[in-house]
């Protein structure tokens, strides 16, 4: 029986939830409401918690190894927003 839990890891140590977060970030959404809806429906997370987990994931070397294109793109966006403050 193949069960997937948050503890299921890939070869680089990322759990299923972390991989699912990165997969959701690779997708395009027509607007912010659609993304928040997907976060709630597909991941079962409140948007605030999702963004907390995503932000921590951007600093995780395992996430960079798993999906360098997405992680580097999100890091650039985060850094640009921080510098605008």
N, CA, C and O atoms as CSV, one atom per row, in Angstrom:
chain,resi,resn,atom,element,x,y,z
A,1,UNK,N,N,0.845,-1.191,0.000
A,1,UNK,CA,C,0.000,0.000,0.000
A,1,UNK,C,C,0.882,1.242,0.000
A,1,UNK,O,O,1.766,1.380,0.846
A,2,UNK,N,N,0.650,2.118,-0.919
A,2,UNK,CA,C,1.473,3.312,-1.070
A,2,UNK,C,C,0.801,4.496,-0.388
A,2,UNK,O,O,-0.149,5.065,-0.925
A,3,UNK,N,N,1.284,4.865,0.777
A,3,UNK,CA,C,0.717,6.004,1.486
A,3,UNK,C,C,1.693,7.159,1.430
A,3,UNK,O,O,2.898,6.979,1.606
A,4,UNK,N,N,1.158,8.358,1.181
A,4,UNK,CA,C,1.996,9.555,1.152
A,4,UNK,C,C,1.667,10.391,2.363
A,4,UNK,O,O,0.509,10.733,2.601
A,5,UNK,N,N,2.685,10.718,3.126
A,5,UNK,CA,C,2.523,11.584,4.284
A,5,UNK,C,C,3.540,12.700,4.189
A,5,UNK,O,O,4.368,12.728,3.278
A,6,UNK,N,N,3.473,13.615,5.133
A,6,UNK,CA,C,4.457,14.691,5.161
A,6,UNK,C,C,5.867,14.142,5.355
A,6,UNK,O,O,6.848,14.808,5.025
A,7,UNK,N,N,5.965,12.926,5.891
A,7,UNK,CA,C,7.277,12.353,6.154
A,7,UNK,C,C,7.875,11.655,4.947
A,7,UNK,O,O,9.061,11.326,4.954
A,8,UNK,N,N,7.071,11.420,3.898
A,8,UNK,CA,C,7.616,10.824,2.680
A,8,UNK,C,C,8.656,11.774,2.111
A,8,UNK,O,O,8.362,12.941,1.852
A,9,UNK,N,N,9.850,11.283,1.921
A,9,UNK,CA,C,10.903,12.150,1.410
A,9,UNK,C,C,11.383,11.655,0.071
A,9,UNK,O,O,11.286,10.470,-0.247
A,10,UNK,N,N,11.909,12.593,-0.721
A,10,UNK,CA,C,12.547,12.191,-1.967
A,10,UNK,C,C,14.015,11.904,-1.643
A,10,UNK,O,O,14.400,11.912,-0.474
A,11,UNK,N,N,14.807,11.660,-2.629
A,11,UNK,CA,C,16.206,11.328,-2.401
A,11,UNK,C,C,17.002,12.456,-1.776
A,11,UNK,O,O,18.109,12.230,-1.288
A,12,UNK,N,N,16.466,13.660,-1.781
A,12,UNK,CA,C,17.180,14.813,-1.235
A,12,UNK,C,C,16.659,15.209,0.142
A,12,UNK,O,O,17.137,16.184,0.723
A,13,UNK,N,N,15.698,14.477,0.668
A,13,UNK,CA,C,15.235,14.754,2.010
A,13,UNK,C,C,14.038,15.678,2.124
A,13,UNK,O,O,13.624,15.991,3.241
A,14,UNK,N,N,13.466,16.126,1.021
A,14,UNK,CA,C,12.278,16.970,1.108
A,14,UNK,C,C,11.062,16.104,1.359
A,14,UNK,O,O,10.908,15.044,0.751
A,15,UNK,N,N,10.194,16.556,2.259
A,15,UNK,CA,C,8.955,15.849,2.515
A,15,UNK,C,C,7.941,16.132,1.425
A,15,UNK,O,O,8.120,17.022,0.594
A,16,UNK,N,N,6.876,15.354,1.451
A,16,UNK,CA,C,5.832,15.512,0.433
A,16,UNK,C,C,5.251,16.922,0.461
A,16,UNK,O,O,5.040,17.521,-0.593
A,17,UNK,N,N,4.991,17.459,1.650
A,17,UNK,CA,C,4.420,18.812,1.726
A,17,UNK,C,C,5.335,19.831,1.069
A,17,UNK,O,O,4.870,20.698,0.330
A,18,UNK,N,N,6.643,19.732,1.336
A,18,UNK,CA,C,7.591,20.672,0.740
A,18,UNK,C,C,7.607,20.546,-0.785
A,18,UNK,O,O,7.634,21.551,-1.495
A,19,UNK,N,N,7.590,19.315,-1.279
A,19,UNK,CA,C,7.560,19.110,-2.734
A,19,UNK,C,C,6.265,19.650,-3.330
A,19,UNK,O,O,6.273,20.232,-4.415
A,20,UNK,N,N,5.150,19.458,-2.619
A,20,UNK,CA,C,3.862,19.967,-3.095
A,20,UNK,C,C,3.838,21.495,-3.126
A,20,UNK,O,O,3.258,22.085,-4.038
A,21,UNK,N,N,4.456,22.129,-2.150
A,21,UNK,CA,C,4.525,23.597,-2.129
A,21,UNK,C,C,5.308,24.100,-3.341
A,21,UNK,O,O,4.872,25.029,-4.021
A,22,UNK,N,N,6.456,23.492,-3.610
A,22,UNK,CA,C,7.256,23.905,-4.765
A,22,UNK,C,C,6.503,23.644,-6.074
A,22,UNK,O,O,6.582,24.444,-7.007
A,23,UNK,N,N,5.785,22.540,-6.141
A,23,UNK,CA,C,5.017,22.235,-7.352
A,23,UNK,C,C,3.926,23.285,-7.567
A,23,UNK,O,O,3.679,23.705,-8.698
A,24,UNK,N,N,3.283,23.703,-6.496
A,24,UNK,CA,C,2.242,24.725,-6.614
A,24,UNK,C,C,2.855,26.044,-7.080
A,24,UNK,O,O,2.243,26.766,-7.867
A,25,UNK,N,N,4.046,26.360,-6.604
A,25,UNK,CA,C,4.713,27.599,-7.004
A,25,UNK,C,C,5.141,27.595,-8.461
A,25,UNK,O,O,5.317,28.662,-9.050
A,26,UNK,N,N,5.312,26.425,-9.054
A,26,UNK,CA,C,5.681,26.345,-10.468
A,26,UNK,C,C,4.498,26.666,-11.372
A,26,UNK,O,O,4.683,27.012,-12.539
A,27,UNK,N,N,3.309,26.556,-10.850
A,27,UNK,CA,C,2.107,26.783,-11.659
A,27,UNK,C,C,1.803,28.273,-11.788
A,27,UNK,O,O,2.209,29.086,-10.958
A,28,UNK,N,N,1.084,28.599,-12.842
A,28,UNK,CA,C,0.624,29.966,-13.026
A,28,UNK,C,C,-0.816,30.093,-12.555
A,28,UNK,O,O,-1.604,29.159,-12.708
A,29,UNK,N,N,-1.161,31.220,-11.995
A,29,UNK,CA,C,-2.514,31.467,-11.517
A,29,UNK,C,C,-3.005,32.777,-12.103
A,29,UNK,O,O,-2.232,33.724,-12.245
A,30,UNK,N,N,-4.297,32.840,-12.449
A,30,UNK,CA,C,-4.838,34.059,-13.051
A,30,UNK,C,C,-4.890,35.240,-12.079
A,30,UNK,O,O,-4.952,36.391,-12.510
A,31,UNK,N,N,-4.867,34.969,-10.791
A,31,UNK,CA,C,-4.903,36.052,-9.813
A,31,UNK,C,C,-4.646,35.503,-8.428
A,31,UNK,O,O,-4.643,34.288,-8.229
A,32,UNK,N,N,-4.430,36.395,-7.461
A,32,UNK,CA,C,-4.099,35.938,-6.109
A,32,UNK,C,C,-5.188,35.087,-5.473
A,32,UNK,O,O,-4.880,34.178,-4.702
A,33,UNK,N,N,-6.440,35.357,-5.772
A,33,UNK,CA,C,-7.520,34.568,-5.178
A,33,UNK,C,C,-7.469,33.116,-5.598
A,33,UNK,O,O,-7.760,32.226,-4.799
A,34,UNK,N,N,-7.102,32.866,-6.849
A,34,UNK,CA,C,-7.013,31.496,-7.356
A,34,UNK,C,C,-5.896,30.723,-6.647
A,34,UNK,O,O,-6.049,29.540,-6.344
A,35,UNK,N,N,-4.793,31.387,-6.391
A,35,UNK,CA,C,-3.677,30.718,-5.716
A,35,UNK,C,C,-4.052,30.372,-4.281
A,35,UNK,O,O,-3.792,29.259,-3.824
A,36,UNK,N,N,-4.661,31.320,-3.564
A,36,UNK,CA,C,-5.056,31.048,-2.180
A,36,UNK,C,C,-6.071,29.904,-2.122
A,36,UNK,O,O,-6.034,29.078,-1.210
A,37,UNK,N,N,-6.971,29.864,-3.098
A,37,UNK,CA,C,-7.963,28.788,-3.149
A,37,UNK,C,C,-7.259,27.442,-3.351
A,37,UNK,O,O,-7.610,26.455,-2.703
A,38,UNK,N,N,-6.274,27.401,-4.242
A,38,UNK,CA,C,-5.519,26.165,-4.476
A,38,UNK,C,C,-4.747,25.747,-3.224
A,38,UNK,O,O,-4.666,24.558,-2.914
A,39,UNK,N,N,-4.189,26.708,-2.513
A,39,UNK,CA,C,-3.458,26.410,-1.276
A,39,UNK,C,C,-4.389,25.736,-0.271
A,39,UNK,O,O,-4.027,24.735,0.347
A,40,UNK,N,N,-5.576,26.285,-0.116
A,40,UNK,CA,C,-6.541,25.719,0.839
A,40,UNK,C,C,-7.046,24.350,0.389
A,40,UNK,O,O,-7.076,23.403,1.175
A,41,UNK,N,N,-7.441,24.252,-0.874
A,41,UNK,CA,C,-8.081,23.027,-1.366
A,41,UNK,C,C,-7.090,21.890,-1.591
A,41,UNK,O,O,-7.374,20.745,-1.239
A,42,UNK,N,N,-5.946,22.189,-2.166
A,42,UNK,CA,C,-5.006,21.136,-2.528
A,42,UNK,C,C,-4.041,20.772,-1.407
A,42,UNK,O,O,-3.664,19.609,-1.260
A,43,UNK,N,N,-3.646,21.752,-0.626
A,43,UNK,CA,C,-2.667,21.500,0.433
A,43,UNK,C,C,-3.289,21.487,1.817
A,43,UNK,O,O,-2.664,21.023,2.771
A,44,UNK,N,N,-4.509,21.987,1.943
A,44,UNK,CA,C,-5.162,22.009,3.245
A,44,UNK,C,C,-4.514,22.973,4.223
A,44,UNK,O,O,-4.538,22.751,5.434
A,45,UNK,N,N,-3.936,24.043,3.694
A,45,UNK,CA,C,-3.233,25.017,4.533
A,45,UNK,C,C,-3.905,26.378,4.435
A,45,UNK,O,O,-4.455,26.741,3.395
A,46,UNK,N,N,-3.852,27.120,5.523
A,46,UNK,CA,C,-4.248,28.525,5.472
A,46,UNK,C,C,-3.155,29.259,4.697
A,46,UNK,O,O,-1.980,28.916,4.823
A,47,UNK,N,N,-3.519,30.258,3.902
A,47,UNK,CA,C,-2.504,30.978,3.119
A,47,UNK,C,C,-1.356,31.534,3.964
A,47,UNK,O,O,-0.204,31.504,3.529
A,48,UNK,N,N,-1.649,32.037,5.151
A,48,UNK,CA,C,-0.569,32.581,6.000
A,48,UNK,C,C,0.439,31.487,6.336
A,48,UNK,O,O,1.646,31.718,6.268
A,49,UNK,N,N,-0.038,30.307,6.695
A,49,UNK,CA,C,0.852,29.196,7.028
A,49,UNK,C,C,1.641,28.746,5.791
A,49,UNK,O,O,2.825,28.423,5.880
A,50,UNK,N,N,0.966,28.732,4.647
A,50,UNK,CA,C,1.615,28.365,3.392
A,50,UNK,C,C,2.815,29.275,3.128
A,50,UNK,O,O,3.906,28.802,2.810
A,51,UNK,N,N,2.603,30.573,3.261
A,51,UNK,CA,C,3.692,31.511,2.971
A,51,UNK,C,C,4.806,31.416,4.012
A,51,UNK,O,O,5.970,31.654,3.689
A,52,UNK,N,N,4.469,31.074,5.251
A,52,UNK,CA,C,5.510,30.849,6.260
A,52,UNK,C,C,6.372,29.649,5.855
A,52,UNK,O,O,7.600,29.713,5.899
A,53,UNK,N,N,5.718,28.567,5.465
A,53,UNK,CA,C,6.451,27.369,5.049
A,53,UNK,C,C,7.264,27.627,3.783
A,53,UNK,O,O,8.404,27.178,3.669
A,54,UNK,N,N,6.679,28.347,2.839
A,54,UNK,CA,C,7.386,28.662,1.598
A,54,UNK,C,C,8.629,29.493,1.880
A,54,UNK,O,O,9.695,29.218,1.329
A,55,UNK,N,N,8.505,30.494,2.723
A,55,UNK,CA,C,9.650,31.354,3.030
A,55,UNK,C,C,10.778,30.547,3.665
A,55,UNK,O,O,11.945,30.736,3.321
A,56,UNK,N,N,10.443,29.657,4.580
A,56,UNK,CA,C,11.470,28.806,5.193
A,56,UNK,C,C,12.084,27.876,4.150
A,56,UNK,O,O,13.286,27.609,4.176
A,57,UNK,N,N,11.265,27.393,3.246
A,57,UNK,CA,C,11.736,26.481,2.210
A,57,UNK,C,C,12.749,27.151,1.281
A,57,UNK,O,O,13.673,26.498,0.797
A,58,UNK,N,N,12.580,28.442,1.033
A,58,UNK,CA,C,13.501,29.160,0.151
A,58,UNK,C,C,14.917,29.216,0.716
A,58,UNK,O,O,15.880,29.402,-0.028
A,59,UNK,N,N,15.041,29.055,2.027
A,59,UNK,CA,C,16.363,29.066,2.661
A,59,UNK,C,C,16.915,27.659,2.884
A,59,UNK,O,O,17.990,27.495,3.460
A,60,UNK,N,N,16.187,26.653,2.431
A,60,UNK,CA,C,16.569,25.257,2.658
A,60,UNK,C,C,17.371,24.746,1.460
A,60,UNK,O,O,16.855,24.728,0.343
A,61,UNK,N,N,18.610,24.335,1.669
A,61,UNK,CA,C,19.429,23.846,0.553
A,61,UNK,C,C,18.821,22.626,-0.144
A,61,UNK,O,O,19.079,22.404,-1.327
A,62,UNK,N,N,18.025,21.837,0.568
A,62,UNK,CA,C,17.364,20.686,-0.055
A,62,UNK,C,C,16.364,21.141,-1.110
A,62,UNK,O,O,16.217,20.500,-2.151
A,63,UNK,N,N,15.671,22.259,-0.836
A,63,UNK,CA,C,14.710,22.794,-1.804
A,63,UNK,C,C,15.441,23.291,-3.042
A,63,UNK,O,O,14.981,23.082,-4.164
A,64,UNK,N,N,16.572,23.945,-2.842
A,64,UNK,CA,C,17.368,24.426,-3.965
A,64,UNK,C,C,17.838,23.257,-4.832
A,64,UNK,O,O,17.827,23.345,-6.059
A,65,UNK,N,N,18.249,22.170,-4.191
A,65,UNK,CA,C,18.687,20.994,-4.944
A,65,UNK,C,C,17.520,20.349,-5.689
A,65,UNK,O,O,17.697,19.831,-6.792
A,66,UNK,N,N,16.347,20.378,-5.098
A,66,UNK,CA,C,15.165,19.742,-5.690
A,66,UNK,C,C,14.639,20.520,-6.892
A,66,UNK,O,O,14.290,19.928,-7.913
A,67,UNK,N,N,14.582,21.850,-6.773
A,67,UNK,CA,C,13.989,22.670,-7.837
A,67,UNK,C,C,14.696,24.023,-7.896
A,67,UNK,O,O,14.144,25.033,-7.462
A,68,UNK,N,N,15.922,24.043,-8.435
A,68,UNK,CA,C,16.709,25.279,-8.418
A,68,UNK,C,C,16.070,26.434,-9.188
A,68,UNK,O,O,16.203,27.588,-8.780
A,69,UNK,N,N,15.387,26.149,-10.283
A,69,UNK,CA,C,14.787,27.232,-11.080
A,69,UNK,C,C,13.714,27.959,-10.264
A,69,UNK,O,O,13.717,29.187,-10.177
A,70,UNK,N,N,12.809,27.198,-9.676
A,70,UNK,CA,C,11.720,27.805,-8.893
A,70,UNK,C,C,12.252,28.501,-7.655
A,70,UNK,O,O,11.852,29.628,-7.362
A,71,UNK,N,N,13.141,27.857,-6.927
A,71,UNK,CA,C,13.664,28.440,-5.686
A,71,UNK,C,C,14.434,29.724,-5.987
A,71,UNK,O,O,14.261,30.721,-5.285
A,72,UNK,N,N,15.270,29.718,-7.007
A,72,UNK,CA,C,16.030,30.934,-7.330
A,72,UNK,C,C,15.107,32.059,-7.794
A,72,UNK,O,O,15.333,33.220,-7.453
A,73,UNK,N,N,14.074,31.734,-8.565
A,73,UNK,CA,C,13.112,32.753,-9.000
A,73,UNK,C,C,12.402,33.368,-7.791
A,73,UNK,O,O,12.255,34.587,-7.709
A,74,UNK,N,N,11.970,32.533,-6.868
A,74,UNK,CA,C,11.265,33.033,-5.680
A,74,UNK,C,C,12.202,33.810,-4.752
A,74,UNK,O,O,11.783,34.775,-4.113
A,75,UNK,N,N,13.456,33.395,-4.679
A,75,UNK,CA,C,14.427,34.148,-3.876
A,75,UNK,C,C,14.637,35.548,-4.450
A,75,UNK,O,O,14.715,36.525,-3.705
A,76,UNK,N,N,14.727,35.640,-5.788
A,76,UNK,CA,C,14.889,36.961,-6.411
A,76,UNK,C,C,13.690,37.860,-6.115
A,76,UNK,O,O,13.859,39.038,-5.799
A,77,UNK,N,N,12.491,37.314,-6.217
A,77,UNK,CA,C,11.279,38.088,-5.913
A,77,UNK,C,C,11.290,38.538,-4.462
A,77,UNK,O,O,11.003,39.697,-4.164
A,78,UNK,N,N,11.620,37.625,-3.564
A,78,UNK,CA,C,11.654,37.959,-2.135
A,78,UNK,C,C,12.698,39.042,-1.855
A,78,UNK,O,O,12.430,39.994,-1.123
A,79,UNK,N,N,13.876,38.892,-2.436
A,79,UNK,CA,C,14.936,39.877,-2.203
A,79,UNK,C,C,14.550,41.255,-2.743
A,79,UNK,O,O,14.826,42.275,-2.112
A,80,UNK,N,N,13.916,41.273,-3.904
A,80,UNK,CA,C,13.481,42.548,-4.491
A,80,UNK,C,C,12.434,43.219,-3.589
A,80,UNK,O,O,12.488,44.428,-3.367
A,81,UNK,N,N,11.504,42.448,-3.081
A,81,UNK,CA,C,10.472,43.015,-2.201
A,81,UNK,C,C,11.078,43.535,-0.903
A,81,UNK,O,O,10.675,44.584,-0.401
A,82,UNK,N,N,12.041,42.803,-0.362
A,82,UNK,CA,C,12.701,43.255,0.870
A,82,UNK,C,C,13.462,44.557,0.648
A,82,UNK,O,O,13.472,45.430,1.515
A,83,UNK,N,N,14.092,44.685,-0.501
A,83,UNK,CA,C,14.882,45.900,-0.763
A,83,UNK,C,C,13.988,47.109,-1.021
A,83,UNK,O,O,14.425,48.250,-0.870
A,84,UNK,N,N,12.744,46.862,-1.407
A,84,UNK,CA,C,11.807,47.972,-1.647
A,84,UNK,C,C,11.234,48.528,-0.360
A,84,UNK,O,O,10.652,49.613,-0.369
A,85,UNK,N,N,11.378,47.828,0.730
A,85,UNK,CA,C,10.824,48.283,2.011
A,85,UNK,C,C,11.676,49.335,2.648
A,85,UNK,O,O,11.348,49.822,3.731
